[in-house]
Amino acid sequence: MMISDLIDQQDFLSRLQAWGLTPPVRLADCSALLADTLSGPEGALWRERLEVLLAQRALLHPDVLALVEKSLR
């Protein structure tokens, strides 16, 4: 696998935006946004989206993987 195949931080932020969120500029600032989203009325949908990403763990940049795992705990 080439390093360019990884879902990196910008890819993840773009994906959040495509899903209707306004993500922060930095991945490090996403924790609170994801926590609020997961505890909100559409929490089950967001949990499912993040679990789909987690299933692709081999393609996730280590920082993205860590954020997704932390959010789903």
Secondary structure as the mmCIF struct_conf table of DSSP 4:
data_model
#
loop_
_struct_conf.conf_type_id
_struct_conf.id
_struct_conf.beg_label_comp_id
_struct_conf.beg_label_asym_id
_struct_conf.beg_label_seq_id
_struct_conf.end_label_comp_id
_struct_conf.end_label_asym_id
_struct_conf.end_label_seq_id
HELX_RH_3T_P HELX_RH_3T_P1 ILE A 3 ASP A 5
BEND BEND1 LEU A 6 LEU A 6
STRN STRN1 ILE A 7 ILE A 7
HELX_RH_AL_P HELX_RH_AL_P1 GLN A 9 ALA A 18
TURN_TY1_P TURN_TY1_P1 TRP A 19 GLY A 20
BEND BEND2 VAL A 25 ARG A 26
HELX_RH_3T_P HELX_RH_3T_P2 LEU A 27 ASP A 29
HELX_RH_AL_P HELX_RH_AL_P2 CYS A 30 SER A 39
BEND BEND3 GLY A 40 GLY A 40
TURN_TY1_P TURN_TY1_P2 PRO A 41 GLU A 42
HELX_RH_AL_P HELX_RH_AL_P3 GLY A 43 ALA A 55
TURN_TY1_P TURN_TY1_P3 GLN A 56 GLN A 56
HELX_RH_3T_P HELX_RH_3T_P3 ARG A 57 LEU A 59
STRN STRN2 LEU A 60 LEU A 60
HELX_RH_AL_P HELX_RH_AL_P4 PRO A 62 LEU A 72
#
